[in-house]
Amino acid sequence: MFRALTAFNATLSRWCMYVAVTGLVGIVTVVALQVFGRYVLNDTPTWAESTALVLILYVTMLGAAVGVRDAGHIGLESLLILVPDALRLKLEVVIHLLVGTFGLVMAWNGALLAESVMAYKIPTLGLPEGINQIPLVIAGTLIALFSLEHIVALLRGEEVIPSWH
């Protein structure tokens, strides 16, 4: 079961990075079009800034979730190496429980926020304002799932192999 969870999470994490990198290319393209429009055509596209902001939200949140799985987030390893091994394991489990809880709270509140603003439109795009909160739901859910994988790996005495290896 753990192998299936690891394989699923690794694939999910990899696809999140593909989407995030594609979003990053989109941001660069949209900002380049905005600069070209402003300084060359003297006519800035009205949709460019809003599009770049939406893309930034998705890229950031997906990247943060992948950072949790691949242990790229800020950690307290310098403090953990000072405690005995038995306590270290317990502290690492607690840390991942806290990170997973944060992910669940973020997903829940992001969903509430998305639902509350879904009726409003982003003026320059005509899209629902709730699309700006959907990355919170996605990333929060992924953070909780990836934290669960780390907890199971710790209890089994294994390490989570990063998606890119």
C-alpha positions in Angstrom: 0.0 0.0 0.0 2.8 2.4 0.9 4.6 1.7 -2.4 1.3 2.6 -4.3 1.0 5.8 -2.2 4.6 6.7 -3.0 4.3 6.0 -6.7 1.0 8.0 -6.9 2.5 10.9 -5.0 5.7 10.9 -7.0 3.7 11.0 -10.2 1.3 13.7 -8.9 4.3 15.7 -7.7 6.0 15.5 -11.0 2.9 16.6 -12.9 2.5 19.5 -10.5 6.0 20.6 -11.4 5.2 20.2 -15.1 2.1 22.4 -14.7 4.1 24.9 -12.6 6.9 25.2 -15.1 4.3 25.6 -17.9 2.7 28.3 -15.8 6.1 30.0 -15.3 6.6 30.0 -19.1 3.1 31.5 -19.4 4.0 34.2 -16.9 7.1 35.2 -18.8 5.2 35.2 -22.1 2.3 37.3 -20.7 4.6 39.8 -19.1 6.7 40.0 -22.3 3.5 40.7 -24.3 2.5 43.3 -21.7 5.9 45.1 -22.0 5.8 44.9 -25.8 2.3 46.3 -25.8 3.2 49.1 -23.4 6.4 50.3 -24.9 6.2 49.3 -28.6 2.5 49.5 -29.4 1.7 52.1 -26.7 -1.4 49.9 -26.0 -1.1 47.6 -23.0 -3.3 44.5 -23.2 -5.9 44.8 -20.3 -5.9 41.1 -19.6 -2.1 40.6 -19.2 -1.7 41.7 -15.6 -4.6 39.7 -14.3 -3.5 36.7 -16.2 0.0 36.9 -14.8 -1.4 37.2 -11.3 -3.6 34.2 -11.7 -0.7 32.2 -13.1 1.6 33.3 -10.2 -0.9 31.9 -7.7 -1.0 28.5 -9.4 2.8 28.3 -9.9 3.5 29.3 -6.3 1.0 27.0 -4.7 1.9 23.9 -6.8 5.6 24.6 -6.2 5.0 24.9 -2.4 3.2 21.5 -2.4 6.0 19.8 -4.3 8.4 21.4 -1.9 6.7 19.6 1.0 7.0 16.3 -0.7 10.5 16.7 -1.9 11.6 18.2 1.5 12.5 21.4 -0.1 10.7 23.5 2.6 12.4 25.1 5.5 13.1 22.5 8.2 14.5 22.4 11.6 17.2 19.8 11.0 19.8 21.7 12.9 17.6 21.3 16.0 16.6 17.7 15.3 20.2 16.5 15.1 20.7 17.6 18.7 18.1 15.3 20.2 18.3 11.6 20.7 17.1 9.3 17.9 14.0 8.1 19.6 12.8 11.7 20.3 13.9 12.8 16.8 11.5 10.4 15.1 8.6 11.6 17.3 9.4 15.2 16.6 9.6 14.6 12.9 6.2 12.9 13.0 4.8 15.8 14.9 6.3 18.3 12.4 4.7 16.4 9.5 1.4 16.2 11.4 1.5 20.0 11.9 2.4 20.6 8.2 -0.4 18.2 7.1 -2.9 19.9 9.4 -1.8 23.3 8.0 -2.5 21.9 4.5 -6.0 20.7 5.5 -6.8 24.0 7.1 -5.6 25.8 4.0 -7.6 23.6 1.7 -10.8 24.0 3.8 -10.5 27.8 4.1 -9.5 28.2 0.5 -12.6 26.3 -0.5 -14.8 28.5 1.7 -13.2 31.6 0.3 -13.5 30.3 -3.3 -17.1 29.6 -2.8 -17.8 33.0 -1.3 -16.3 34.9 -4.2 -17.2 32.6 -7.1 -20.1 34.9 -8.1 -17.7 37.9 -8.7 -15.8 38.3 -11.9 -12.2 39.3 -12.6 -13.0 42.4 -14.7 -10.4 42.1 -17.3 -10.7 38.3 -17.8 -14.4 37.7 -17.2 -13.5 34.6 -15.1 -14.9 33.9 -11.6 -12.8 35.5 -8.8 -12.8 32.1 -7.1 -10.2 30.7 -9.5 -7.7 32.7 -7.5 -8.5 30.6 -4.4 -8.6 27.2 -6.1 -4.8 26.9 -5.9 -5.1 27.0 -2.1 -7.5 24.1 -2.2 -5.3 22.1 -4.5 -2.0 22.8 -2.7 -3.5 22.3 0.7 -4.8 18.9 -0.2 -1.5 18.0 -1.8 0.4 19.2 1.3 -1.7 17.0 3.5 -1.3 14.0 1.2 2.4 14.5 0.9 2.8 14.9 4.7 0.9 11.7 5.2 3.4 10.0 2.9 6.3 11.3 5.0 4.7 10.2 8.3 4.2 6.6 6.9 7.8 6.6 5.6 9.1 7.7 9.0 7.2 5.0 10.8 8.5 2.4 8.4 12.0 3.7 8.7 12.2 4.8 5.1 12.8 8.0 3.3 10.6 9.6 0.6 12.6 9.8 -2.6 12.1 13.2 -4.3 10.1 13.1 -7.5 13.0 14.2 -9.7 15.3 11.3 -8.9 
